[in-house]
């Protein structure tokens, strides 16, 4: 059982590197080999998402605390550009790692989702932000034990 973050990162790197050896030729790009390998970059991206380090501006800043795991960190703009270029590979590796982890057999499962905006706040009736005035106008807040009639509450 993996209980430490360093162990999880190492395990993920080994898994991702093994997968990358098989699918890497599908995503090969020309140019010199980078100092930080694609498997390392993909591992940092996927593990960063697991830790909710998903903003491009702070992902590498968080990894600077773990240079014993990844001693060579690319410059932020280069890291983000490479990560965007490898997005297809990252999605491919996500699918494979999910199958390897087989979380469907686990008693607990996390569903990855994003909130969807249904109604913009400014479209809600009486959304002036002046809640005291809104409550007085609608009569929504009446004292707890106040008797009520068909017309309204008696204060």
ABEGO torsion letter per residue (X at the ends): XBABAAAAAAAAAAAAAAAAAAAAAAABBBEBBBABBAAAAAAAAAAAAAAGBABAAAAAAAAAAAAAABABBBBAAAAAAAAAAAAAAAAAAAAAAAAAAGAAABABBBBBBBBBBABBAAABBGAAGBAAAAAAAAGABBBAABBBBAAEBBX
